[in-house]
């Protein structure tokens, strides 16, 4: 006998309304109710788990993402959860440099903000599973509207330069600009 069915049997015994709670017909009925309740409790637990970004399964996590962007991120689950949590945690007091960097994570950008006298410079270290265009659109929504922002999506990291066919010295000798190097 299942857990819910056994609890119902004990409750019926205590009421004294049923003279024989071990009756076969009553036992079959309690077993049917118990099986239905177990299925209900399992589904209720699944719903409870999927109410929150932190515990949602992969399918529900994708549904949460579709609330905020047309195309879900292709990044790993940990990054996707972090992005969604940051998107949902923006408050009127989220105007510090550290808070803005966390909000950029919500926009799918792992990066650093450098404050400059004429605005802010965003050094993008990684775009998290969405296109650069989508990341820029989302970043525009979280960056302060009153400050000019330069978002640098450049690929000119030392590792990237080292992976190219030419050495850094060869590119430097070719007198290429960073934009030209990006296009190589």
N, C-alpha and C positions, 0 to 999 in steps of 0.2 A: 504494500500500500504506500502511496506517495505521501510526501510531507503535508501538503494541504489537505489531502483526504484524511490523514491520521489526526490532524488538528480538528477537522470537522467532527470526526468520530468522538474525540474526547469532549468536545463542546456539547454534543448531543447527549452523551452519557451524563454530564453534569446537570443538564436541564431536567432530566427525569421525564421528559415528554415521550420518549420512545422506550418501550419496555424491553426491546431486544435490539440494541444497536449492532449486533453481530448478524442480524438477519441477512440472508443472501441478496435479496432484492435491494435492501438499503445499502449493503456493502458495494454492490455493483453501481448503484447510483452515486455513492460517495467516491468510488474510484473514477467514474466518468467526470464528476465535478473536479476532482483532484487533478486529473490529467489536463483538463481545460485551464484550471488555475495555474498549473505549472507552466503551460505554454504562455499564458498571459503574463506571469511574473518574469519569464525569460525575455519576452518582448519588451516589457516595461523597463527591465534592466538595460536592454540594448538602447532603448530610447533615451534613458537617463544618461548613459555613457556618451551618446552622440549629441547631447545638448551643448557640450562644451568643446571648444577648439582643442584643448589640451588632451582630451580623451577620445575624440572622434575617430572613427575608423577612416580608412583611405577614401571611401566613396563619399562619406559625409564631409570630409575635409575638402574634397573637390566642390561640393555644393556650397560650403562656406566661401570658398574662393570665388565662385561665380557670382556671389553677392557683390564682390568688390572689383572684379575684372572679367572681361569677356572671355579671355583665354587663361585657364589656370596655369600656374608655374610648373615647369618641368623639373624643378629642383627637388631635392630630397624632402621627406616628410618633416624632418626637424626644421629645415629652413622655411618650409611652407607654413608650419605652425607658428614659427617666430614672426613671419611677415604678417599673418592674420592677427596675432595677438597685439602687435604694434599698431596695426591699422585701427584696432578697436580701443586703443588706450590713449588716444589723443585728447587732451583737455585744453581749456583756455590757458593753463599755466605751462603748456609744453612749448616754451619759447627759448629754452636754453640751447647752447650748442650741442650738448649731449642728447637732449630730447629730440632735436632736429635730426641728429644722426640715427637715432632709433626710429624716427618716423620715415627716414629714407629706407631703412630696412623694410618697413611696411610697404614701401613703394617698389620693393624688389631690388634695392641697391645697397650693397655693403660698401660703405665709403667713409671718407673723412671730410669734415667741413673745416675750411681755413677762413677765418675772418679777415677781411681786408678793408681798407678805408673806403673803397668804392663799392662794397657789397660782400658777397660771400663766394668762395670758390669751393666746389665740391669735387674732390678727387675720388672718382669711382674706382674701387678696387675690384668689384665683382658685381655682375648683374645676375640675379638669382633665378634662372630658369624662365625668364620672359625676354621678349625682344628689347633691344635698347630703346626703340621708339616708344614702346609701352612703358618702360621704366621712366623715360623722360617725361611722358604725359603725367604719370602718377607723381613724379617728383615735383612737377609744377604745382600740383594740388596741395602739397604739404610744405613747400618752401615759402618763406615769408613774401607776401606780394609787394611789400614796400621796399624790399632790398633787391638790387640786381644780383642775379646768381649766374655764375659760369659753371656749368657742369661739364667736367672733363671725362669723356669716355675713352680717352686715348689708350692705345695698346702698347705704349712704349715703356714697358717694364724691362728690367735688365734680363730677366729670363726669356721674355719674348724676343728681345733683340738677339740674345745668344742663340736662339733656335733658328734664326734666319740663315740663309745660305752665306750671307756676307758677315764679316765680323763688324763690330762696332767701329773699329778704326777705319775699315773700308767705307762704311757708310758716312762716317765723319769726314773722310777725305773727299767723298763725292759731294760734299757741301749741300746735303739734303735738309730740308726743314722737317720738323716733327710731323707735319701733315703729310708730307711726301713719304716719309718713312712709314707712317700708318698705312698708306696705300700699297706698300710693297707686299 
